[in-house]
Amino acid sequence: MHDRGALRIQYRKALKLDRLVWYWMPLENNDSYDALLVVSFGGPERPEDVMPFLENVVRGRNVPRQRLLEVAEHYYHFGGASPINQQCRQLIAALRRELAEQGPDLPIYWGNRNWHPFLRDTIVQMRDDGIRNALAYVTSGYSSYSGCRQYREDVAAAQAAVGEGGPRIEKLRVFYNHPHFIESSADRLRDALAKLPADKPAYVVFTAHSIPLSMAQTSDYQQQLEETCRLVAEACGVDHWKLVFQSRSGAPRQPWLEPDILAYLERLHQIGIKQVVIAPIGFLSDHMEVLYDLDIEAKDLALELGITLVRADTVGTHPAFVRMIRELIAERALNAPRLAIGRYGPRHDICEADCCPAPQHQGTRRAVNESVAKQ
């Protein structure tokens, strides 16, 4: 499905060179963007922020307080702070340099869903600064309700709260198969593989956040993840790999994407695998779920099983990843080529009305909010 929802397309011409596909898609008013908004999840930065942050995440949902206290312990283990906000600052600094040097040189704003700086406050600032038409980069590379549509709903709710005079904001497309995302992810995996003895086989396990099956069945989340894994493994010459999931939450009776990373490590142990590289391909920065669920829980289990485990870094501020964000901006602002590799082509810019719908079952919605509380 390529760009069925891009209603403003005037024409499209594709030229295939090997596996790289370049798409030109001129858009109306493409010279009118005057800012970039970075949209992220947010996280606490002090111990006293942890519980108010978690309460924001699950506000309006029937999540037991005991569950919040359990999740809070993950943050307290790291001094009461999530690294996600600082990682956003680092990415914004790198992106400012990239845009200043290569263009388009847009001012960058930053707003979060669940903690300071909140989206509403940021959009107020954008309005007061005279911003009229902004692009939004969301710190999620795949299509799903929680990873794409919900962020668009967050932005729309903040715009409605700000009211008249606020900027128009359009989200950049998902980028799971952009060549520079694959390049940066492959570099991180190569670095991790290099830490293990080359004369012994290593098994690569890609991880991503699990979501309820009801959500997965209404999006291309799993298909996109499988494609990213395939492209990264191919770029690194890796033949033996598996996509698994982590950070599952919700009621035990509710089906979520599997297998879980801990269960899969047990399975690898049973078949005699001694070296494993975990590549958190579904995450863009080393935030709490990476640090706790992989660097503590998974590594502790691997040690118990006698498995040598190395965790690859996320893309973070890899130069190719930062360059990718600039190119996504240039697609919309400058009619630059739309790059994609692999089987599916670039994702559409304008999402369809029924794209990645919200879970309808209340138990599913409750479990989703509980799971993202760990980010």
Secondary structure, 3 states (H helix, E strand, C coil): CCCCCCCCCCCCEEEEECCEEEEECCCCCCCCCCEEEEEECCCCCCHHHHHHHHHHHCCCCCCCHHHHHHHHHHHHHCCCCCCHHHHHHHHHHHHHHHHHHHCCCCCEEEEECCCCCEHHHHHHHHHHCCCCEEEEEECCCCCCHHHHHHHHHHHHHHHHHHCCCCCEEEECCCCCCCHHHHHHHHHHHHHHHCCCCCCCCCEEEEEEECCEHHHHCCCCHHHHHHHHHHHHHHHHCCCCEEEEEECCCCCCCCCECCCEHHHHHHHHHHCCCCEEEEECCCCCCCCHHHHHHHHHHHHHHHHHHCCEEEECCCCCCCHHHHHHHHHHHHHHHHCCCEEECCCCCCCCCCCCCCCCCCCCCHHHHHHHHHHHCCC
